[in-house]
Amino acid sequence: MTGSRIDSGGLIDRAKPLGFSFDGRAYSGYSGDTLASALLANGVRVMGRSFKYHRPRGVWGAWFDDPNAIFGIRLADDEFPNCPATTTQLVDGMQARAVNAWPSAKFDIKAGLDLFHRWLGAGFYYKTFMWPGWGLFEPAIRRMAGLGHLDLNTVAGYVSDQLHDSCDFLVIGGGAAGLTAARAMAEAGQDIVLIDDHPELGGGLYRRGLAIEGETPQVWIASQHKAIRQAGGRIMTSTTGFGIFDHNLVGLAEDRGFSRAPRLHRMRASRIVMATGALDRPITFANNDRPGIMSVEAATEYLGRYGVLVGRHIALVSNNSFAGQAAAQLRAAGAEVTGCDATQGPIRALGGKHLSGVEVGGKRYGCDTILASGGLTPIVHLWRHAGGKLNWRDDLAAFVPGNPMEGMIAIGAANGTFDMDEALAEARSVVKSGGASVRGDHYSITPIWPKPGAKGRQWIDFQHDVTLKDVEQAARENFVSVEHLKRYTTLGMASDQGKTSNMAGLVAMASIQGKSIPETGTTTFRPPFVPVPLELYRGQNRGHTRNPLKRLPLEAVHRAAGAAMGEYGGWLRPGWYGEKSAEDAIRAECAMARKAAGIFDSSPLGKIEVMGPDAEAFVNFIYYNTIRTLKPGAIRYGFMLTERGIVYDDGVISRLGPQRFVISCSSSHVDGVNANLEAWRQDGNDPDRLFVHDTTANWATVTVTGPKAREIVAELGTDLDFSPDNFPHMTFRETVFLGAPARIARVSFTGDASYEISVPVASVETLWKTLIAAGGSLGAGPVGLEALSVLRAEKGYLIIGKDTDGETMPHDLGFGIPRLKKQAEYVGDRSLYSEVAQLETRRQFVGLAVPERAGPLPTGAHLVDTRDGRTVSIGIVTSSYDSPCLGKPIALALMECGQERMGEQVTVLHLGETRMAQVTSPCFLDPAGERLNA
């Protein structure tokens, strides 16, 4: 006989039947069921297969303590992998399939692996598949590994909200102790939040079925709930505390229903009250993994919460005093229950495909279901997450929370207080004294532990097929640390996280070594306490909410001018203007900029101010180039390096005064450079003598570049003299534009005379229109980022991250003098003298010229050479354009020993096709700088 639904009882709504299927067969359940309870009610016992041997598995537990029943579920058009059957609420129309089983859990074709179990013990793959090579076996092993199937289709609207919250007291667990503590604190005026992972409060009260303080569980729970609400307390059901992090930050996962992503609450609590309860742990005996063997606690939970009787002829095997009440409840529901004293000798489950009985101390008992209880184990995972220690109690045969921690206390069964009256008294004492342990003698236990050398296959980890013999083998191979044991045998990994397997595994290892249980210790518990979707951590951290698209103050103006907007370095910027094709528009803008002038919006350029008495020394340390010799009013081009000596950003730095600098970094690097500056500022600097302030958003910038740029900026009506003698290249001036402050820097990214005009954001539209009007009569106009990229490449100016890679150092780019001559310390200095930095084969920045009438080289193409009969890559094309101004294609590249190979021919390989190019200087336009300094 298998499980069945009793006529009344439970929290399910019998007026709301729900249809679902499992492994292709149709079943029905009720609203309030989980998949596991509904299947048990329909007589289904085999709900899964074990990971390694594919042995049949039924449910062991009734909630998060079950490691066996894991399903892939399809609902409508969406599929969800690895859903625990015991915690997944039943939804009408669900189509569930057991993972790790084909074609079904009842008949799994891979079950034949169990015939080879003698050769598939712990760590077998480390030994068996090393010859002739792991690579031969790896693909097949990886295909067999893992649980569940991942559907590559995304679920529409599956987004996890993320909220931040705080409270005085966070009570984790809505059972008797948690409810009592929450009520006492709420009525004492504390701001409390009570959470419970079930849809309804009550914890284990439903499975006890006993009156509490003279009332039925339902009435008592309802009265506590009402009192907490009336006192101003907050209650969150279907919410799991999955981890505790630094400074009492608790991660809460709120279940919003199947097919909807859970909501993440980051709860910061002044104090945490852990009322998480205890688990009924397994007894390790021969064949203890058979379907139909489950915990006593699970059986009463299915009965009290779901109205499901797990069997008709039950053998109850227990070593503690709580089993008697469970037997009475099951008998009252119509089951025949035989009590078996687990301390009377070896235990063995009997039967083949179906349980037929159990043998205890040589005596046989007929049954269709075995309920086992090896004692209660406090749920201490969250306590360990917070860094709490554990104490071993011989009277409970269990670990309990150790010395109290600041900001966190444990009460009730989580603290080893298993008697109801004592747990309630302990909960109420939280308000009076911050938590006092109340001990009684009502719970008794005779420990039963795994005995090394025992006969039969005795299972410790049901999910991963770890047996007692595997633990013995690990000890023989010197994996005696519990942490090594866990990793070598996979004991307690995955969703179990030691809930059912930890105690038996560590006790077995203790017995093998002849040590006490406390001496052997426990594994380290880490978040999450239960499996949570990865979406919970990601939440809204996606797309533009992860990297918000930054917008220009002039966006509307650009759109009105016909700009094709695109994302460049996180900014929405004009790529080109007009209704022509992209290619024609870009060529026209390049020609216009070289003949007259181009006007472009350069507002995203960084404008980070560094100020204070120590500013000069600081920027000299930050930059590879020497900055301390920079005069006020002057600008210098320079590199920022990482500590590995890699070029992170290039840009210009202006000196406004003796103690004030402005760093103009690349548009896409502003946030990173600002964070880098702040990190170094806090590293050994006096915070009262050095300040870093990002003013990028305060100033908008428009750049005019080209032969007629000076004539255009002269129309701004400022008091400046723009003649080359008074305003030379790499200087800046401060002035006023229409009553607003303005900064004008003469720097160039195109190779032509250029002026960057920065004004407050409120004035930039007027500035733009003034410049466009002034340039119109001279043949100038707006240019986009695509044309600008071509113009800078013609001059050989690089873009960090495009023309460099994660290994590029400044001397690879032709800037080696500071490395040789700068005496002061700077970021990355020692790395520039490392063995790698001084390799003769480093890739260097070069230009590439192609034969006449040949097309542009593909960006990303490899420069190749032949060595020992093999084709090897010696570089890569980083930028490539068909230059309309030069009338020929140009390219930039990183190439091994590039500076030594000027004038040589090099082979370019791309997608199987080869071409030839000549190595040249990266500067194709105006190498003497006459246009730049005009």
TIZASE-187450 format. One record per residue (C-alpha): x, y, z. Coordinates in steps of 0.02 Angstrom, whole numbers, padded with zeros to 5 digits, always signed. Example, Ala and Ser with C-alpha at 12.3 -4.5 7.8 and 13.67 -1.06 7.14 Angstrom:
REM TIZASE-187450
+00615-00225+00390 +00684-00053+00357 
END
This chain:
REM TIZASE-187450
+00000+00000+00000 +00061+00176-00036 +00006+00351+00015 -00174+00412+00008 -00278+00565+00049 -00383+00557+00207 -00560+00621+00204 -00531+00778+00307 -00396+00882+00387 -00247+00980+00327 -00232+01157+00262 -00275+01117+00082 -00430+01187-00002 -00530+01035-00056 -00651+01146-00150 -00513+01191-00274 -00450+01037-00367 -00298+01059-00478 -00240+00951-00623 -00058+00913-00662 +00052+00778-00736 +00209+00688-00682 +00320+00596-00806 +00180+00605-00932 +00040+00535-00822 -00106+00642-00764 -00147+00669-00580 -00249+00787-00474 -00221+00879-00311 -00289+01028-00216 -00246+01209-00190 -00121+01214-00048 -00033+01054-00101 +00148+01043-00149 +00195+00931-00294 +00263+00804-00171 +00107+00798-00062 -00006+00784-00215 +00096+00640-00285 +00097+00550-00118 -00091+00571-00109 -00102+00488-00279 +00002+00340-00222 +00163+00390-00312 +00319+00341-00219 +00462+00345-00344 +00490+00529-00380 +00672+00535-00433 +00836+00449-00463 +01000+00470-00373 +01143+00564-00453 +01273+00429-00478 +01190+00257-00476 +01017+00313-00533 +00936+00218-00390 +00749+00251-00364 +00712+00386-00237 +00555+00437-00145 +00536+00588-00032 +00627+00585+00133 +00567+00752+00199 +00417+00866+00180 +00500+01035+00151 +00676+01097+00118 +00751+00944+00203 +00711+00829+00057 +00858+00794-00060 +00773+00671-00176 +00622+00736-00272 +00684+00867-00396 +00581+00906-00550 +00592+01000-00712 +00424+01087-00731 +00337+01157-00883 +00193+01277-00859 +00113+01343-01018 +00261+01387-01131 +00391+01408-00995 +00505+01277-00921 +00590+01286-00752 +00733+01169-00702 +00775+01088-00535 +00619+01128-00435 +00610+01038-00266 +00445+00944-00264 +00422+00966-00077 +00429+01158-00082 +00348+01190-00252 +00166+01238-00231 +00050+01147-00348 -00020+01250-00494 -00155+01195-00612 -00082+01132-00776 +00094+01092-00714 +00190+00963-00813 +00325+00892-00703 +00465+00771-00745 +00596+00695-00632 +00771+00756-00668 +00914+00634-00694 +00792+00501-00757 +00745+00441-00931 +00615+00402-00988 +00539+00415-00813 +00579+00404-00629 +00490+00238-00616 +00592+00162-00758 +00761+00241-00788 +00870+00163-00921 +01028+00220-00832 +00983+00121-00676 +01100-00012-00743 +01244+00092-00676 +01201+00026-00504 +01263-00146-00559 +01438-00073-00566 +01434+00011-00397 +01584-00088-00334 +01692+00003-00460 +01608+00173-00446 +01650+00220-00267 +01704+00389-00201 +01826+00477-00316 +01821+00340-00448 +01832+00465-00590 +01995+00535-00520 +02074+00364-00542 +01982+00274-00681 +01987+00404-00818 +02166+00465-00808 +02229+00342-00938 +02253+00363-01083 +02187+00540-01057 +02050+00632-00964 +02003+00724-01122 +01940+00565-01203 +01810+00536-01066 +01770+00713-01014 +01634+00752-01144 +01532+00597-01100 +01553+00621-00913 +01501+00803-00923 +01346+00755-01022 +01297+00633-00884 +01338+00752-00742 +01220+00878-00667 +01037+00875-00625 +00902+00942-00737 +00891+01020-00909 +00912+01205-00942 +00788+01281-01064 +00879+01411-01167 +00720+01511-01194 +00699+01655-01074 +00541+01674-00971 +00453+01836-01011 +00437+01949-00859 +00543+01837-00748 +00625+01980-00655 +00670+01983-00471 +00633+02145-00381 +00762+02197-00253 +00713+02296-00100 +00811+02368+00047 +00733+02367+00220 +00778+02376+00403 +00704+02334+00573 +00746+02323+00757 +00715+02136+00770 +00706+02010+00629 +00625+01847+00686 +00666+01703+00568 +00539+01564+00586 +00352+01573+00611 +00331+01422+00724 +00280+01425+00906 +00442+01504+00970 +00453+01631+00828 +00272+01687+00846 +00288+01703+01034 +00449+01805+01024 +00380+01917+00886 +00223+01954+00985 +00318+01992+01145 +00436+02111+01057 +00300+02196+00953 +00197+02227+01109 +00352+02297+01193 +00359+02431+01058 +00497+02358+00950 +00497+02370+00760 +00492+02186+00717 +00481+02085+00557 +00430+01903+00566 +00467+01791+00417 +00420+01612+00379 +00455+01511+00222 +00284+01427+00217 +00131+01513+00143 +00051+01505+00315 +00123+01531+00489 +00136+01393+00616 +00294+01296+00579 +00285+01122+00654 +00125+01151+00753 +00016+01069+00620 +00114+00906+00624 +00108+00900+00814 -00081+00911+00812 -00083+00952+00998 -00164+01094+01092 -00050+01238+01133 -00087+01344+01285 -00261+01270+01287 -00305+01309+01106 -00300+01215+00943 -00149+01256+00834 -00256+01351+00708 -00339+01459+00840 -00177+01492+00933 -00083+01539+00774 -00223+01656+00719 -00223+01745+00888 -00033+01771+00882 -00044+01834+00705 -00180+01959+00751 -00087+02020+00905 +00075+02048+00809 -00015+02148+00675 -00109+02252+00801 +00053+02293+00891 +00129+02358+00729 +00234+02207+00684 +00263+02156+00505 +00239+01977+00445 +00310+01905+00285 +00258+01729+00235 +00329+01626+00092 +00492+01712+00132 +00655+01621+00167 +00807+01689+00256 +00937+01610+00142 +01093+01693+00209 +01166+01809+00339 +01304+01925+00286 +01412+02061+00362 +01338+02184+00487 +01175+02088+00512 +01124+02098+00331 +01001+01957+00297 +00954+01899+00123 +00769+01861+00112 +00692+01773-00038 +00506+01806-00052 +00414+01676-00156 +00286+01764-00267 +00213+01607-00341 +00272+01481-00467 +00336+01551-00633 +00369+01721-00552 +00543+01768-00497 +00562+01784-00308 +00586+01955-00232 +00748+01992-00141 +00739+02090+00021 +00904+02152+00090 +00854+02166+00272 +00968+02257+00393 +00918+02207+00569 +00983+02276+00733 +00955+02103+00809 +00912+01935+00733 +00808+01805+00823 +00838+01633+00748 +00685+01523+00776 +00718+01407+00630 +00671+01244+00717 +00751+01074+00699 +00759+00932+00574 +00723+00748+00598 +00884+00664+00546 +00897+00495+00458 +00955+00333+00534 +01092+00249+00436 +01050+00067+00403 +01057-00059+00262 +00950-00012+00111 +00892+00148+00196 +00872+00239+00031 +00722+00141-00032 +00564+00236-00085 +00440+00225+00057 +00569+00265+00190 +00549+00440+00258 +00568+00538+00416 +00439+00529+00555 +00427+00718+00552 +00389+00716+00365 +00249+00589+00386 +00162+00693+00518 +00190+00851+00416 +00105+00774+00264 -00037+00719+00376 -00062+00881+00473 -00030+01006+00333 -00092+00915+00177 -00208+00778+00240 -00100+00640+00165 -00070+00473+00248 +00098+00411+00183 +00061+00226+00213 -00063+00103+00289 +00058-00020+00370 +00194+00080+00450 +00350+00028+00544 +00409+00172+00651 +00596+00154+00689 +00653+00282+00817 +00781+00313+00953 +00697+00461+01040 +00547+00505+01146 +00452+00606+01015 +00404+00455+00911 +00260+00405+01024 +00154+00557+00985 +00185+00533+00798 +00126+00352+00809 -00034+00407+00896 -00073+00535+00761 -00044+00410+00620 -00152+00279+00706 -00291+00406+00728 -00285+00438+00541 -00312+00254+00503 -00137+00182+00489 -00074+00024+00571 +00085+00076+00660 +00216-00040+00733 +00343+00040+00846 +00521-00025+00826 +00658+00018+00949 +00804+00066+00838 +00927+00034+00980 +00895-00154+00981 +01021-00199+00847 +01062-00187+00662 +00923-00124+00550 +00888-00178+00372 +00749-00131+00251 +00671-00281+00166 +00596-00303-00006 +00640-00278-00189 +00552-00146-00293 +00429-00122-00151 +00457-00118+00036 +00396-00275+00122 +00463-00248+00297 +00605-00201+00410 +00722-00305+00516 +00779-00234+00683 +00899-00333+00793 +00856-00493+00699 +00668-00470+00719 +00563-00439+00564 +00414-00324+00549 +00300-00320+00397 +00259-00148+00328 +00235-00045+00170 +00315+00111+00244 +00463+00141+00359 +00470+00300+00460 +00640+00334+00535 +00691+00461+00666 +00872+00472+00721 +00842+00623+00830 +00817+00809+00810 +00954+00918+00737 +00938+01106+00765 +00943+01205+00603 +01100+01307+00634 +01149+01355+00457 +01108+01540+00477 +01199+01544+00643 +01355+01481+00555 +01330+01604+00412 +01344+01743+00541 +01506+01669+00608 +01431+01587+00763 +01514+01437+00844 +01429+01273+00888 +01428+01172+01049 +01401+00985+01059 +01268+00924+01181 +01277+00742+01228 +01102+00743+01302 +01031+00795+01133 +01161+00707+01026 +01166+00865+00921 +01259+01026+00890 +01174+01183+00956 +01220+01368+00940 +01367+01410+01050 +01401+01567+01150 +01281+01709+01109 +01335+01827+00971 +01313+02014+00970 +01155+02052+00875 +01092+01873+00858 +01008+01746+00971 +00934+01573+00945 +00775+01512+01027 +00663+01360+01029 +00711+01201+00937 +00848+01296+00844 +00930+01317+01013 +00901+01137+01067 +00746+01179+01169 +00628+01044+01104 +00494+01047+01240 +00350+01163+01191 +00322+01248+01359 +00507+01278+01380 +00523+01347+01204 +00382+01471+01236 +00462+01528+01398 +00628+01549+01309 +00545+01651+01172 +00462+01769+01296 +00626+01794+01387 +00698+01878+01231 +00613+02043+01280 +00661+02033+01463 +00841+01979+01455 +00890+01966+01274 +00864+01778+01271 +00888+01651+01410 +00909+01465+01385 +00774+01362+01468 +00817+01178+01489 +00707+01031+01530 +00714+00842+01529 +00563+00802+01421 +00661+00754+01266 +00767+00598+01277 +00871+00507+01148 +00982+00354+01135 +01108+00397+00999 +01121+00280+00851 +01268+00318+00738 +01338+00236+00582 +01454+00092+00627 +01604+00074+00511 +01619-00103+00443 +01431-00135+00454 +01356-00248+00323 +01248-00192+00179 +01242-00032+00080 +01206+00106+00203 +01167+00275+00128 +01225+00437+00207 +01191+00559+00064 +01037+00505-00032 +01057+00631-00173 +01238+00594-00216 +01244+00408-00174 +01372+00426-00036 +01376+00270+00072 +01459+00226+00236 +01588+00128+00137 +01630+00286+00039 +01669+00376+00202 +01779+00230+00254 +01868+00235+00087 +01898+00422+00104 +01977+00391+00274 +02090+00255+00203 +02148+00377+00072 +02183+00507+00207 +02038+00624+00170 +02001+00634+00355 +01958+00818+00372 +01770+00843+00360 +01799+00976+00229 +01905+00857+00125 +01778+00718+00154 +01640+00830+00086 +01735+00870-00073 +01806+00699-00106 +01643+00605-00085 +01522+00749-00130 +01435+00720+00036 +01318+00862+00085 +01339+00961-00075 +01208+01037-00190 +01035+01070-00119 +01061+00963+00036 +01197+01074+00110 +01218+00950+00251 +01037+00955+00309 +01012+00767+00305 +01186+00699+00276 +01304+00804+00379 +01282+00724+00549 +01298+00544+00490 +01450+00584+00383 +01549+00674+00517 +01503+00547+00651 +01560+00406+00538 +01727+00494+00511 +01742+00526+00697 +01713+00342+00734 +01841+00287+00603 +01974+00401+00678 +01929+00361+00857 +01891+00543+00893 +01746+00627+00978 +01615+00714+00873 +01665+00890+00929 +01846+00851+00887 +01798+00802+00711 +01698+00961+00686 +01573+01011+00553 +01584+01072+00376 +01567+01257+00340 +01390+01311+00300 +01378+01446+00168 +01234+01541+00089 +01114+01506+00013 +01029+01396+00143 +00908+01333+00011 +00922+01338-00179 +00872+01506-00251 +00863+01558-00435 +01013+01653-00500 +00887+01784-00552 +00869+01828-00368 +01046+01897-00366 +01032+01980-00534 +00862+02061-00513 +00849+02225-00605 +01036+02222-00636 +01016+02203-00823 +01021+02306-00981 +01001+02491-00949 +00967+02463-00764 +01138+02382-00748 +01228+02508-00858 +01108+02654-00876 +01127+02735-01045 +01196+02909-01020 +01117+03048-01121 +01183+03211-01188 +01105+03378-01143 +01096+03411-01330 +01010+03248-01377 +00852+03334-01439 +00956+03456-01542 +01053+03314-01623 +00895+03218-01664 +00820+03375-01743 +00976+03387-01852 +00949+03210-01916 +01078+03122-01809 +01088+02933-01810 +01103+02900-01624 +01201+02752-01557 +01284+02694-01398 +01467+02738-01382 +01554+02699-01219 +01389+02697-01125 +01331+02864-01199 +01194+02890-01328 +01287+02996-01456 +01271+03045-01639 +01355+02922-01756 +01327+03030-01910 +01202+03158-01976 +01082+03168-02122 +00979+03052-02229 +01124+02983-02333 +01186+02807-02309 +01302+02786-02162 +01454+02763-02276 +01418+02918-02380 +01376+03025-02228 +01537+02976-02138 +01646+03010-02291 +01564+03180-02316 +01590+03228-02134 +01773+03176-02140 +01802+03282-02296 +01712+03431-02220 +01814+03422-02061 +01979+03418-02155 +01932+03557-02278 +01838+03675-02163 +01792+03615-01989 +01690+03487-01897 +01587+03527-01743 +01549+03384-01623 +01474+03358-01452 +01614+03300-01335 +01519+03324-01171 +01555+03146-01111 +01741+03183-01096 +01791+03171-00914 +01810+03328-00810 +01874+03267-00642 +01951+03399-00531 +02091+03359-00409 +02119+03496-00281 +02215+03530-00122 +02391+03559-00057 +02440+03380-00103 +02360+03381-00275 +02523+03402-00372 +02608+03254-00288 +02452+03150-00306 +02427+03173-00494 +02614+03150-00521 +02596+02981-00434 +02438+02935-00530 +02509+02975-00702 +02647+02884-00795 +02703+03051-00866 +02783+03185-00758 +02648+03309-00706 +02733+03410-00571 +02822+03517-00704 +02657+03565-00786 +02628+03753-00777 +02460+03834-00741 +02366+03859-00904 +02455+03713-00987 +02392+03542-01040 +02485+03376-01048 +02440+03211-01129 +02470+03061-01018 +02432+02882-00969 +02355+02808-00813 +02419+02633-00779 +02358+02488-00676 +02472+02416-00544 +02522+02287-00674 +02587+02428-00783 +02448+02407-00910 +02379+02564-00995 +02207+02596-00919 +02166+02767-00989 +02242+02904-01092 +02186+03083-01089 +02244+03257-01049 +02270+03344-00883 +02256+03533-00865 +02328+03635-00724 +02210+03773-00671 +02320+03834-00529 +02454+03781-00406 +02336+03665-00312 +02204+03626-00443 +02201+03507-00592 +02068+03447-00713 +02084+03270-00781 +01999+03245-00949 +01989+03057-00969 +01907+02950-01103 +01717+02961-01110 +01692+02777-01068 +01817+02780-00924 +01750+02924-00819 +01671+02816-00685 +01820+02699-00678 +01949+02838-00671 +01851+02929-00536 +01841+02769-00432 +02027+02738-00460 +02072+02914-00405 +01965+02899-00250 +02040+02730-00206 +02217+02800-00214 +02165+02958-00123 +02110+02851+00024 +02271+02751+00020 +02389+02846+00135 +02338+03023+00090 +02278+03157+00210 +02092+03179+00169 +02101+03361+00224 +02236+03402+00097 +02170+03314-00058 +01999+03314-00142 +01933+03225-00297 +01773+03293-00375 +01693+03230-00535 +01617+03380-00624 +01583+03292-00790 +01396+03313-00773 +01413+03498-00731 +01502+03550-00890 +01448+03517-01069 +01580+03524-01206 +01575+03562-01391 +01732+03539-01498 +01775+03629-01659 +01913+03550-01763 +01986+03591-01933 +02079+03724-02033 +01942+03853-02003 +01912+03812-01819 +01995+03973-01761 +01881+04081-01867 +01728+03993-01797 +01772+04006-01612 +01818+04188-01635 +01632+04219-01665 +01589+04170-01486 +01616+04349-01426 +01741+04308-01289 +01886+04417-01236 +02016+04290-01293 +02149+04308-01426 +02146+04145-01524 +02305+04178-01624 +02433+04036-01619 +02558+04141-01524 +02435+04186-01386 +02339+04023-01384 +02456+03882-01437 +02419+03697-01445 +02405+03609-01273 +02351+03763-01175 +02185+03819-01105 +02100+03980-01057 +01956+04027-00942 +01833+04156-01005 +01649+04203-01010 +01519+04156-01140 +01357+04255-01134 +01379+04287-00949 +01420+04106-00905 +01594+04040-00861 +01682+03949-01002 +01840+03847-01018 +01923+03829-01188 +02059+03699-01213 +02164+03689-01370 +02186+03501-01387 +02156+03390-01536 +02093+03215-01568 +02097+03235-01757 +02268+03307-01800 +02196+03477-01847 +02189+03634-01742 +02048+03604-01619 +01960+03694-01477 +01859+03611-01339 +01735+03736-01266 +01657+03687-01099 +01513+03785-01024 +01381+03749-00891 +01248+03629-00955 +01117+03766-00958 +01219+03864-01087 +01269+03724-01205 +01121+03735-01324 +01158+03918-01356 +01343+03876-01379 +01303+03739-01505 +01186+03847-01608 +01312+03990-01608 +01451+03878-01672 +01342+03793-01804 +01286+03963-01867 +01464+04029-01873 +01528+03873-01960 +01388+03864-02088 +01453+04010-02189 +01627+03933-02191 +01574+03760-02251 +01582+03681-02078 +01450+03577-01991 +01416+03440-01864 +01511+03276-01869 +01473+03114-01779 +01577+02986-01687 +01605+02877-01839 +01691+03015-01937 +01790+03063-01782 +01856+02885-01771 +01920+02895-01949 +02000+03066-01921 +02095+03011-01767 +02156+02852-01854 +02227+02955-01998 +02333+03046-01869 +02379+02884-01780 +02289+02928-01618 +02237+02774-01522 +02080+02726-01427 +02114+02633-01265 +02028+02465-01268 +02017+02464-01457 +02197+02490-01509 +02264+02416-01347 +02231+02255-01254 +02248+02191-01077 +02438+02175-01097 +02482+02342-01178 +02609+02449-01085 +02657+02629-01126 +02824+02585-01207 +02727+02471-01327 +02642+02629-01389 +02803+02726-01415 +02799+02816-01247 +02953+02747-01162 +03039+02903-01097 +02949+02918-00927 +02989+02735-00895 +03173+02775-00914 +03183+02949-00839 +03043+02981-00715 +03120+02973-00541 +02964+02991-00434 +02857+02840-00393 +02700+02812-00494 +02565+02682-00509 +02630+02530-00603 +02813+02582-00601 +02888+02419-00539 +02784+02317-00660 +02864+02407-00807 +03029+02326-00761 +02964+02150-00742 +03027+02009-00852 +02868+02012-00954 +02877+02201-00979 +03052+02188-01052 +03020+02048-01175 +03089+02088-01347 +02937+02008-01428 +02808+02125-01353 +02669+02184-01468 +02693+02365-01518 +02581+02497-01596 +02607+02516-01784 +02519+02568-01943 +02482+02459-02093 +02477+02514-02274 +02395+02408-02407 +02440+02394-02592 +02362+02519-02712 +02181+02483-02761 +02165+02355-02620 +02019+02367-02500 +02028+02399-02312 +02097+02263-02200 +01969+02176-02088 +01972+02238-01909 +02021+02091-01799 +02123+02005-01935 +02282+01920-01876 +02457+01964-01930 +02541+01796-01952 +02711+01718-01974 +02773+01542-02009 +02879+01461-01875 +02935+01281-01877 +02810+01246-02013 +02665+01317-01911 +02566+01476-01940 +02570+01583-01783 +02489+01749-01742 +02610+01892-01713 +02482+02032-01701 +02308+02094-01737 +02227+02233-01838 +02146+02347-01710 +02072+02485-01822 +02043+02491-02009 +01961+02623-02120 +01950+02680-02299 +02016+02857-02276 +01922+02981-02387 +02051+03117-02352 +02203+03013-02395 +02115+02920-02535 +02172+02750-02476 +02139+02622-02339 +02233+02638-02175 +02248+02523-02026 +02321+02520-01851 +02386+02362-01768 +02476+02285-01622 +02622+02182-01686 +02769+02088-01612 +02929+02190-01628 +02831+02313-01734 +02950+02459-01714 +03094+02355-01782 +02997+02297-01933 +02954+02464-02014 +02944+02446-02203 +02927+02256-02198 +02788+02160-02281 +02676+02060-02165 +02544+01928-02201 +02367+01966-02142 +02252+01816-02112 +02064+01830-02091 +01938+01689-02103 +02056+01584-02208 +02101+01722-02332 +02273+01802-02335 +02327+01975-02390 +02488+02076-02382 +02520+02241-02296 +02669+02351-02259 +02718+02400-02081 +02723+02589-02064 +02715+02726-01935 +02539+02741-01862 +02536+02926-01913 +02472+02937-02092 +02427+03123-02092 +02538+03275-02062 +02682+03189-01969 +02767+03359-01947 +02617+03429-01853 +02593+03583-01962 +02403+03568-01964 +02400+03534-01777 +02497+03691-01733 +02423+03805-01865 
END
